[in-house]
């Protein structure tokens, strides 16, 4: 799906909203013995395999499985900017054997889609936040501009001719593209994919020109010289990519666009199961191998205090409110 994105969106509001980090509180609950888990557990990822949501989920799944005494299987259910997979998770049996690992899209969807078949707050039990992942602004190899200032000039000079990939309305890559469009004040032709896994493949293949994507997905291709990095969407540089400037230092002040992730269960999942899943998530995020692998990919686990139902509940509610207001002010119409 291609669409010209208007440069008229109020960049400041979107920038501030993207920059909102994970600031939360913890409520611990006692763990009690029960009959959970009795069979393999499925974590639904609402984007295709190989993308950043999938990468993080597959890192955590084996450690969580060992803790829960059952295999944890990842099921990719992509489509409609993640809303197909989320709808599937909302309808699953509320017994702790189907979970959803989803990103910032969970909070933006209500502001963007007229007929969502689920309520991201009412239909889910929050389990915990797990990571807030920086994005990178990247292009296909060989695109003329070699730094961010030149990229901005190039995008302005080629208004409407440059294709920008994203994972659908409301996704992290789409929000970052909205910021870029606002920052350059010129339209980009947006090309929506089911996720940034396939989008990145097309960027490497040269079928699209530019994109934003989470560092966990792009870092390998950047290090391998297969795509061109311009900047990282955090206040300061990533230690994993020390030669790539932060967007702010590269001439895009305030350009911050990280992507937070949370784990959920369908509404009505028994509290005892939720406690065990939260414990397994905490164990996975404290695992040395997981931490090292996340660091290699340019990110880190959420602070332990944020890996709680209360923290994710509060964060999600705040983010739904924030994005509802921000996207409305930006005159992004519901589809
Ligand atoms: C994905 O897993 O494809 C991404 O998280 C999509 C995005 O939010 O840009």
Boltz pocket constraint, residues with backbone or C-beta under 6 A from the ligand:
constraints:
  - pocket:
      binder: B
      contacts: [[A, 47], [A, 48], [A, 51], [A, 52], [A, 53], [A, 54], [A, 103], [A, 105], [A, 166], [A, 167], [A, 170], [A, 171], [A, 172], [A, 173], [A, 174], [A, 194], [A, 195], [A, 196], [A, 197], [A, 212], [A, 213], [A, 259]]
      max_distance: 6.0
